Amino acid sequence: MKRQKLINRLRYLRNFEFINIFFLPGCLYFILSTVGTVHWMYYIVSMFVICFILAQGVLYWHLKLQSVRRDERALPSYSYQIFRLFKWVNVLLLAVYPALFFVDRSSTDIDFGASIWSHLIYIFSILEYVNYYHYQLSHDSMNDIRYLMRHRKIRRSPLWKDMQQTKGQ
């Protein structure tokens, strides 16, 4: 990929993730308030995790963009520690939803009101985590689709690859 095209792509990814940090909760708020949902706890927890991971994506794409602009191959050396910490915080945050569900189901005094939609948002938060820290699940460019068709498998995420490279520094 030519340098300017790569810069444009990274800028798009960074900005799109940033917009989604506000757009997705806004849509959720609009939908839940329109249909008169009473119990928001599960929705809030799941959406928070998604937005937290999206914010990490913004940071990652920004660091990647800066490294390409400076003609550097790797992310800054401190990025490995930051994303390693984020990875474990994400796992802890992803555990909150099932913990809430267990408390909700084991107590008759508490009703957080889980629904199929809140479960789907939670599953989306897991997929977003996997997409950034393990395997690339989103395929939004022809290059991604060509790779998928040629190799018939999903590839490791760019952040995973960069963490492996930065870990060795």
MIDRENFI-112132 format. One record per residue: residue in three letters; x, y, z of N, C-alpha, C in turn. Coordinates in nm, 2 decimals. Each point is the difference from the previous one (the first is absolute). Layout:
// MIDRENFI-112132
(atom 'Ala'; (X; Y; Z); (X; Y; Z); (X; Y; Z));
...
This chain:
// MIDRENFI-112132
(atom 'Met'; (0.09; -0.12; 0.00); (-0.09; 0.12; 0.00); (0.09; 0.12; 0.00));
(atom 'Lys'; (-0.03; 0.10; -0.09); (0.08; 0.12; 0.00); (-0.01; 0.08; 0.12));
(atom 'Arg'; (0.10; 0.07; 0.04); (0.01; 0.07; 0.12); (-0.12; 0.09; 0.03));
(atom 'Gln'; (-0.04; 0.09; -0.10); (-0.11; 0.09; 0.02); (-0.13; -0.07; 0.02));
(atom 'Lys'; (-0.02; -0.11; -0.08); (-0.12; -0.08; 0.01); (-0.01; -0.06; 0.14));
(atom 'Leu'; (0.12; -0.05; 0.05); (0.00; -0.06; 0.13); (-0.03; 0.10; 0.11));
(atom 'Ile'; (0.05; 0.12; -0.01); (-0.02; 0.11; 0.09); (-0.15; 0.04; 0.00));
(atom 'Asn'; (-0.06; 0.00; -0.12); (-0.15; 0.03; -0.01); (-0.08; -0.11; 0.07));
(atom 'Arg'; (0.04; -0.12; -0.02); (-0.07; -0.12; 0.06); (0.01; 0.01; 0.15));
(atom 'Leu'; (0.12; 0.02; 0.05); (0.02; 0.01; 0.15); (-0.08; 0.11; 0.06));
(atom 'Arg'; (0.00; 0.11; -0.07); (-0.07; 0.12; 0.05); (-0.15; -0.03; 0.00));
(atom 'Tyr'; (-0.05; -0.07; -0.10); (-0.14; -0.04; -0.01); (-0.04; -0.09; 0.12));
(atom 'Leu'; (0.09; -0.10; 0.02); (-0.03; -0.10; 0.11); (0.00; 0.07; 0.14));
(atom 'Arg'; (0.10; 0.09; 0.02); (0.00; 0.07; 0.13); (-0.12; 0.09; 0.01));
(atom 'Asn'; (-0.04; 0.08; -0.10); (-0.11; 0.09; 0.01); (-0.13; -0.07; 0.01));
(atom 'Phe'; (-0.02; -0.11; -0.07); (-0.12; -0.08; 0.00); (-0.02; -0.06; 0.14));
(atom 'Glu'; (0.10; -0.05; 0.06); (-0.01; -0.06; 0.13); (-0.03; 0.11; 0.11));
(atom 'Phe'; (0.06; 0.11; -0.02); (-0.03; 0.12; 0.09); (-0.15; 0.04; -0.01));
(atom 'Ile'; (-0.05; 0.01; -0.12); (-0.14; 0.04; -0.02); (-0.09; -0.11; 0.07));
(atom 'Asn'; (0.03; -0.12; -0.02); (-0.08; -0.11; 0.06); (-0.01; 0.00; 0.15));
(atom 'Ile'; (0.10; 0.06; 0.06); (0.00; 0.01; 0.15); (-0.12; 0.08; 0.04));
(atom 'Phe'; (-0.04; 0.09; -0.07); (-0.11; 0.09; 0.03); (-0.13; -0.04; -0.07));
(atom 'Phe'; (0.02; -0.05; -0.13); (-0.12; -0.04; -0.08); (-0.07; -0.12; 0.06));
(atom 'Leu'; (0.07; -0.10; 0.03); (-0.07; -0.13; 0.05); (-0.08; 0.03; 0.13));
(atom 'Pro'; (0.06; 0.06; 0.10); (-0.08; 0.03; 0.12); (-0.11; 0.09; -0.02));
(atom 'Gly'; (0.01; 0.09; -0.09); (-0.11; 0.09; -0.04); (-0.11; -0.07; -0.06));
(atom 'Cys'; (0.03; -0.10; -0.09); (-0.11; -0.08; -0.06); (-0.06; -0.09; 0.10));
(atom 'Leu'; (0.08; -0.05; 0.09); (-0.06; -0.09; 0.11); (-0.09; 0.08; 0.09));
(atom 'Tyr'; (0.04; 0.12; 0.04); (-0.08; 0.09; 0.08); (-0.13; 0.03; -0.07));
(atom 'Phe'; (0.01; 0.04; -0.13); (-0.12; 0.03; -0.07); (-0.10; -0.12; -0.01));
(atom 'Ile'; (0.05; -0.11; -0.03); (-0.08; -0.12; -0.01); (-0.07; -0.04; 0.14));
(atom 'Leu'; (0.09; 0.00; 0.10); (-0.05; -0.05; 0.13); (-0.11; 0.10; 0.06));
(atom 'Ser'; (0.03; 0.13; -0.02); (-0.09; 0.10; 0.05); (-0.13; 0.01; -0.09));
(atom 'Thr'; (0.01; -0.03; -0.13); (-0.12; 0.00; -0.08); (-0.09; -0.12; 0.03));
(atom 'Val'; (0.05; -0.12; 0.02); (-0.08; -0.11; 0.03); (-0.04; -0.01; 0.15));
(atom 'Gly'; (0.05; 0.09; 0.08); (-0.03; 0.00; 0.14); (0.06; -0.11; 0.09));
(atom 'Thr'; (0.12; -0.04; -0.04); (0.07; -0.10; 0.08); (0.02; 0.06; 0.14));
(atom 'Val'; (-0.03; -0.09; 0.10); (0.02; 0.04; 0.14); (0.13; -0.03; 0.06));
(atom 'His'; (0.05; -0.12; -0.04); (0.13; -0.05; 0.06); (0.11; 0.01; -0.10));
(atom 'Trp'; (0.09; 0.09; 0.03); (0.11; 0.03; -0.09); (0.14; -0.06; 0.04));
(atom 'Met'; (0.01; -0.06; 0.11); (0.13; -0.04; 0.06); (0.08; -0.08; -0.10));
(atom 'Tyr'; (-0.06; -0.11; -0.06); (0.07; -0.09; -0.09); (0.05; 0.08; -0.12));
(atom 'Tyr'; (-0.09; 0.08; -0.05); (0.03; 0.08; -0.12); (0.12; 0.09; 0.02));
(atom 'Ile'; (0.00; 0.07; 0.12); (0.10; 0.09; 0.03); (0.14; -0.07; 0.02));
(atom 'Val'; (0.00; -0.11; 0.07); (0.12; -0.07; 0.02); (0.06; -0.05; -0.14));
(atom 'Ser'; (-0.08; -0.06; -0.08); (0.05; -0.04; -0.13); (0.05; 0.11; -0.09));
(atom 'Met'; (-0.08; 0.11; 0.00); (0.04; 0.11; -0.09); (0.12; 0.07; 0.06));
(atom 'Phe'; (0.02; 0.00; 0.13); (0.12; 0.06; 0.05); (0.12; -0.08; -0.04));
(atom 'Val'; (-0.01; -0.13; 0.00); (0.12; -0.09; -0.04); (0.03; 0.03; -0.15));
(atom 'Ile'; (-0.11; 0.00; -0.08); (0.03; 0.03; -0.14); (0.07; 0.13; -0.02));
(atom 'Cys'; (-0.05; 0.10; 0.06); (0.06; 0.14; -0.01); (0.14; 0.00; 0.05));
(atom 'Phe'; (0.03; -0.07; 0.11); (0.13; -0.01; 0.06); (0.10; -0.06; -0.10));
(atom 'Ile'; (-0.05; -0.11; -0.07); (0.09; -0.07; -0.10); (0.01; 0.09; -0.12));
(atom 'Leu'; (-0.10; 0.07; -0.04); (0.01; 0.09; -0.11); (0.10; 0.11; 0.02));
(atom 'Ala'; (0.00; 0.05; 0.13); (0.10; 0.11; 0.03); (0.14; -0.06; -0.01));
(atom 'Gln'; (0.02; -0.12; 0.04); (0.13; -0.07; -0.02); (0.03; -0.01; -0.15));
(atom 'Gly'; (-0.10; -0.02; -0.08); (0.02; -0.01; -0.15); (0.04; 0.14; -0.05));
(atom 'Val'; (-0.06; 0.10; 0.05); (0.04; 0.14; -0.04); (0.14; 0.02; 0.03));
(atom 'Leu'; (0.04; -0.03; 0.12); (0.15; 0.01; 0.04); (0.09; -0.08; -0.09));
(atom 'Tyr'; (-0.04; -0.12; -0.02); (0.08; -0.09; -0.08); (0.02; 0.06; -0.15));
(atom 'Trp'; (-0.11; 0.03; -0.06); (0.00; 0.05; -0.14); (0.08; 0.14; 0.00));
(atom 'His'; (-0.02; 0.08; 0.11); (0.08; 0.12; 0.00); (0.15; -0.02; 0.01));
(atom 'Leu'; (0.04; -0.09; 0.09); (0.14; -0.04; 0.01); (0.05; -0.06; -0.13));
(atom 'Lys'; (-0.08; -0.08; -0.07); (0.04; -0.06; -0.12); (0.02; 0.11; -0.11));
(atom 'Leu'; (-0.10; 0.09; 0.00); (0.01; 0.11; -0.10); (0.13; 0.09; 0.03));
(atom 'Gln'; (0.02; 0.03; 0.12); (0.12; 0.08; 0.03); (0.13; -0.08; -0.04));
(atom 'Ser'; (0.01; -0.13; 0.02); (0.12; -0.07; -0.04); (0.01; -0.01; -0.15));
(atom 'Val'; (-0.11; -0.01; -0.07); (0.01; 0.01; -0.15); (0.05; 0.13; -0.05));
(atom 'Arg'; (-0.06; 0.11; 0.06); (0.04; 0.13; -0.04); (0.15; 0.03; 0.03));
(atom 'Arg'; (0.06; -0.07; 0.10); (0.14; 0.02; 0.03); (0.09; -0.10; -0.06));
(atom 'Asp'; (-0.06; -0.08; -0.09); (0.07; -0.11; -0.07); (0.07; -0.10; 0.10));
(atom 'Glu'; (-0.07; -0.03; 0.10); (0.05; -0.10; 0.10); (-0.08; -0.13; -0.02));
(atom 'Arg'; (0.06; -0.11; 0.02); (-0.06; -0.13; -0.02); (-0.09; -0.04; 0.12));
(atom 'Ala'; (0.04; 0.04; 0.12); (-0.06; -0.05; 0.12); (-0.07; 0.11; 0.07));
(atom 'Leu'; (-0.09; -0.04; 0.09); (-0.07; 0.09; 0.09); (0.10; 0.05; 0.10));
(atom 'Pro'; (-0.02; 0.10; 0.08); (0.09; 0.04; 0.10); (0.02; -0.11; 0.11));
(atom 'Ser'; (0.11; 0.00; 0.06); (0.03; -0.12; 0.09); (-0.09; 0.00; 0.12));
(atom 'Tyr'; (-0.06; 0.11; 0.04); (-0.09; -0.01; 0.12); (-0.13; -0.05; -0.04));
(atom 'Ser'; (-0.03; -0.02; -0.12); (-0.14; -0.04; -0.04); (-0.03; -0.15; 0.04));
(atom 'Tyr'; (0.11; -0.08; 0.00); (-0.02; -0.14; 0.04); (-0.06; -0.01; 0.15));
(atom 'Gln'; (0.06; 0.08; 0.09); (-0.05; 0.00; 0.14); (-0.14; 0.05; 0.01));
(atom 'Ile'; (-0.03; 0.11; -0.08); (-0.13; 0.06; 0.01); (-0.11; -0.10; -0.05));
(atom 'Phe'; (0.03; -0.06; -0.12); (-0.10; -0.09; -0.05); (-0.01; -0.14; 0.07));
(atom 'Arg'; (0.11; -0.04; 0.06); (-0.01; -0.12; 0.09); (-0.08; 0.03; 0.12));
(atom 'Leu'; (0.01; 0.12; 0.06); (-0.09; 0.03; 0.11); (-0.14; 0.01; -0.04));
(atom 'Phe'; (-0.03; 0.07; -0.12); (-0.13; 0.01; -0.05); (-0.07; -0.14; -0.02));
(atom 'Lys'; (0.09; -0.09; -0.05); (-0.05; -0.13; -0.03); (-0.06; -0.07; 0.12));
(atom 'Trp'; (0.07; 0.01; 0.11); (-0.05; -0.06; 0.13); (-0.11; 0.07; 0.06));
(atom 'Val'; (0.00; 0.13; -0.01); (-0.11; 0.08; 0.05); (-0.13; -0.03; -0.08));
(atom 'Asn'; (0.01; -0.02; -0.13); (-0.11; -0.05; -0.09); (-0.06; -0.13; 0.05));
(atom 'Val'; (0.09; -0.09; 0.03); (-0.05; -0.13; 0.05); (-0.08; 0.01; 0.13));
(atom 'Leu'; (0.05; 0.09; 0.09); (-0.07; 0.02; 0.12); (-0.13; 0.07; -0.02));
(atom 'Leu'; (0.00; 0.10; -0.09); (-0.13; 0.07; -0.03); (-0.10; -0.10; -0.07));
(atom 'Leu'; (0.05; -0.09; -0.08); (-0.09; -0.09; -0.07); (-0.06; -0.10; 0.10));
(atom 'Ala'; (0.07; -0.02; 0.11); (-0.05; -0.09; 0.11); (-0.11; 0.06; 0.08));
(atom 'Val'; (-0.02; 0.13; 0.00); (-0.10; 0.07; 0.07); (-0.14; -0.04; -0.04));
(atom 'Tyr'; (-0.02; -0.01; -0.13); (-0.14; -0.03; -0.05); (-0.04; -0.14; 0.05));
(atom 'Pro'; (0.08; -0.10; -0.01); (-0.05; -0.13; 0.05); (-0.02; 0.00; 0.15));
(atom 'Ala'; (0.09; 0.07; 0.07); (-0.02; 0.02; 0.14); (-0.13; 0.06; 0.04));
(atom 'Leu'; (-0.03; 0.11; -0.07); (-0.13; 0.06; 0.02); (-0.12; -0.09; -0.03));
(atom 'Phe'; (0.02; -0.08; -0.10); (-0.11; -0.09; -0.04); (-0.01; -0.11; 0.11));
(atom 'Phe'; (0.11; -0.05; 0.05); (-0.01; -0.10; 0.11); (-0.07; 0.06; 0.12));
(atom 'Val'; (0.04; 0.12; 0.04); (-0.06; 0.07; 0.12); (-0.15; 0.02; -0.03));
(atom 'Asp'; (-0.03; 0.04; -0.12); (-0.14; 0.03; -0.03); (-0.08; -0.13; 0.01));
(atom 'Arg'; (0.05; -0.11; -0.05); (-0.08; -0.13; 0.00); (0.00; -0.06; 0.13));
(atom 'Ser'; (0.10; 0.02; 0.09); (0.00; -0.07; 0.13); (-0.07; 0.08; 0.11));
(atom 'Ser'; (-0.04; 0.12; -0.03); (-0.07; 0.08; 0.10); (-0.14; 0.04; -0.05));
(atom 'Thr'; (-0.10; -0.01; 0.09); (-0.13; 0.04; -0.04); (-0.02; 0.15; 0.03));
(atom 'Asp'; (0.09; 0.06; 0.07); (-0.01; 0.14; 0.04); (0.05; 0.09; -0.11));
(atom 'Ile'; (0.08; -0.05; -0.09); (0.07; 0.08; -0.10); (-0.06; -0.04; -0.14));
(atom 'Asp'; (-0.03; 0.10; -0.08); (-0.04; -0.03; -0.14); (0.06; 0.11; -0.09));
(atom 'Phe'; (0.11; -0.04; -0.07); (0.07; 0.09; -0.09); (-0.07; 0.00; -0.14));
(atom 'Gly'; (-0.09; -0.10; -0.02); (-0.07; 0.00; -0.13); (0.08; -0.03; -0.12));
(atom 'Ala'; (0.07; -0.11; 0.00); (0.07; -0.04; -0.12); (-0.09; -0.04; -0.11));
(atom 'Ser'; (0.03; 0.03; -0.12); (-0.08; -0.04; -0.12); (0.09; -0.06; -0.11));
(atom 'Ile'; (-0.06; -0.06; -0.10); (0.08; -0.05; -0.11); (0.09; 0.11; -0.06));
(atom 'Trp'; (-0.05; 0.12; 0.00); (0.07; 0.11; -0.06); (0.12; 0.04; 0.08));
(atom 'Ser'; (-0.01; 0.00; 0.13); (0.11; 0.03; 0.09); (0.11; -0.11; -0.02));
(atom 'His'; (-0.05; -0.13; -0.01); (0.10; -0.11; -0.02); (0.07; 0.02; -0.14));
(atom 'Leu'; (-0.07; 0.04; -0.10); (0.06; 0.02; -0.13); (0.11; 0.12; 0.01));
(atom 'Ile'; (-0.03; 0.10; 0.07); (0.10; 0.11; 0.02); (0.12; -0.06; 0.07));
(atom 'Tyr'; (-0.02; -0.08; 0.10); (0.11; -0.06; 0.07); (0.08; -0.09; -0.09));
(atom 'Ile'; (-0.06; -0.08; -0.08); (0.07; -0.08; -0.10); (0.08; 0.09; -0.10));
(atom 'Phe'; (-0.06; 0.11; -0.04); (0.07; 0.09; -0.08); (0.13; 0.06; 0.07));
(atom 'Ser'; (-0.01; 0.02; 0.13); (0.12; 0.05; 0.07); (0.11; -0.11; 0.00));
(atom 'Ile'; (-0.04; -0.12; 0.02); (0.10; -0.11; -0.01); (0.06; -0.01; -0.14));
(atom 'Leu'; (-0.08; 0.01; -0.10); (0.05; 0.00; -0.14); (0.10; 0.12; -0.02));
(atom 'Glu'; (-0.04; 0.11; 0.05); (0.09; 0.12; -0.02); (0.14; -0.02; 0.07));
(atom 'Tyr'; (-0.01; -0.06; 0.12); (0.13; -0.04; 0.07); (0.08; -0.10; -0.09));
(atom 'Val'; (-0.06; -0.10; -0.05); (0.07; -0.10; -0.08); (0.05; 0.07; -0.13));
(atom 'Asn'; (-0.08; 0.09; -0.05); (0.04; 0.07; -0.13); (0.13; 0.08; 0.02));
(atom 'Tyr'; (0.02; 0.06; 0.12); (0.12; 0.08; 0.02); (0.11; -0.08; 0.06));
(atom 'Tyr'; (-0.02; -0.09; 0.09); (0.11; -0.07; 0.07); (0.04; -0.14; -0.05));
(atom 'His'; (-0.08; -0.05; -0.09); (0.03; -0.14; -0.04); (-0.01; -0.02; -0.15));
(atom 'Tyr'; (-0.12; 0.00; -0.06); (-0.02; -0.03; -0.14); (-0.08; 0.11; -0.06));
(atom 'Gln'; (0.03; 0.04; -0.12); (-0.07; 0.10; -0.08); (-0.13; -0.05; -0.04));
(atom 'Leu'; (-0.11; 0.05; 0.06); (-0.13; -0.05; -0.04); (-0.07; 0.09; -0.10));
(atom 'Ser'; (0.04; 0.13; 0.00); (-0.06; 0.09; -0.09); (0.08; 0.01; -0.13));
(atom 'His'; (-0.08; -0.01; -0.11); (0.07; 0.00; -0.13); (-0.07; 0.11; -0.08));
(atom 'Asp'; (0.05; 0.12; 0.00); (-0.07; 0.11; -0.06); (0.08; 0.06; -0.11));
(atom 'Ser'; (0.10; -0.07; -0.05); (0.07; 0.05; -0.12); (0.02; -0.12; -0.10));
(atom 'Met'; (0.03; 0.03; -0.12); (0.02; -0.10; -0.10); (0.13; -0.08; 0.03));
(atom 'Asn'; (0.09; 0.06; 0.06); (0.13; -0.07; 0.04); (-0.04; -0.11; 0.11));
(atom 'Asp'; (-0.08; 0.03; 0.09); (-0.05; -0.09; 0.10); (-0.07; -0.12; -0.06));
(atom 'Ile'; (-0.09; 0.03; -0.09); (-0.08; -0.10; -0.06); (0.08; -0.09; -0.09));
(atom 'Arg'; (0.10; 0.06; -0.08); (0.08; -0.08; -0.08); (0.09; -0.10; 0.08));
(atom 'Tyr'; (0.05; 0.05; 0.12); (0.07; -0.09; 0.09); (-0.08; -0.11; 0.04));
(atom 'Leu'; (-0.12; 0.03; 0.05); (-0.10; -0.10; 0.05); (-0.03; -0.11; -0.11));
(atom 'Met'; (-0.02; 0.05; -0.12); (-0.03; -0.09; -0.11); (0.12; -0.09; -0.04));
(atom 'Arg'; (0.12; 0.07; -0.01); (0.12; -0.07; -0.04); (0.04; -0.11; 0.10));
(atom 'His'; (0.00; 0.04; 0.13); (0.05; -0.09; 0.11); (-0.11; -0.09; 0.07));
(atom 'Arg'; (-0.12; 0.04; -0.02); (-0.12; -0.07; 0.06); (0.01; -0.01; 0.15));
(atom 'Lys'; (0.05; 0.10; 0.06); (0.01; 0.01; 0.14); (0.01; 0.15; 0.04));
(atom 'Ile'; (-0.04; 0.03; 0.13); (0.02; 0.13; 0.04); (0.14; 0.02; 0.05));
(atom 'Arg'; (0.05; 0.12; -0.01); (0.14; 0.02; 0.04); (0.00; 0.07; 0.14));
(atom 'Arg'; (0.12; -0.01; 0.06); (0.02; 0.07; 0.12); (-0.02; 0.15; -0.01));
(atom 'Ser'; (-0.05; 0.06; 0.11); (-0.03; 0.14; 0.00); (0.13; 0.08; -0.01));
(atom 'Pro'; (-0.01; 0.12; -0.06); (0.12; 0.09; -0.01); (0.06; 0.03; 0.14));
(atom 'Leu'; (-0.09; 0.02; 0.10); (0.05; 0.03; 0.13); (0.07; -0.12; 0.06));
(atom 'Trp'; (-0.05; -0.12; -0.02); (0.07; -0.12; 0.05); (0.14; -0.01; -0.07));
(atom 'Lys'; (0.01; 0.03; -0.13); (0.13; -0.01; -0.07); (0.09; 0.11; 0.06));
(atom 'Asp'; (-0.05; 0.12; 0.02); (0.09; 0.11; 0.05); (0.04; -0.03; 0.14));
(atom 'Met'; (-0.08; -0.06; 0.08); (0.03; -0.03; 0.14); (0.11; -0.11; 0.00));
(atom 'Gln'; (0.00; -0.10; -0.09); (0.10; -0.10; -0.01); (0.13; 0.06; -0.04));
(atom 'Gln'; (0.00; 0.10; -0.09); (0.12; 0.07; -0.05); (0.06; 0.09; 0.11));
(atom 'Thr'; (-0.09; 0.07; 0.07); (0.04; 0.10; 0.10); (0.05; -0.08; 0.12));
(atom 'Lys'; (-0.06; -0.11; 0.03); (0.05; -0.08; 0.12); (0.14; -0.04; -0.01));
(atom 'Gly'; (0.05; -0.02; -0.12); (0.14; -0.04; -0.02); (0.10; 0.11; 0.01));
(atom 'Gln'; (-0.05; 0.13; 0.01); (0.10; 0.11; 0.00); (0.05; 0.02; 0.14));
